[in-house]
Amino acid sequence: MEHGSFEDQSKATFSLTDEDHTLANAVRFTLNQDPRVTFCGYSIPHPSDARVNIRVQTTGDPAREVFNDSCQDLMLICEHVRGTFDQAVLKFKTGKGLRAMDIKK
């Protein structure tokens, strides 16, 4: 859910249900990498409430667009990490385990 004003679309708060610090911190990280973002932070209203509020302020671009772009960037990062991990597991399994990793005891 998005909370913001209709007059100034460069500022908005996004409320994500059933999420916690794991996703919120990752989204905050990708938002802070975007040069269009002037401020980004998140809060969890109460520990027993499975909800995260992410505040975004931009240089003028619509906050919703910047938020969506950052979520897309985060998905690409996750896909890259997953691909790299899968390749490492495959290499480990086909290369005779620890001997292929060149680990010295």
Secondary structure, 3 states (H helix, E strand, C coil): CEEECCCCCCEEEEEEECCCHHHHHHHHHHHHHCCCEEEEEEECCCCCCCEEEEEEEECCCCHHHHHHHHHHHHHHHHHHHHHHHHHHHHHHHHCCCHHHHCCCC
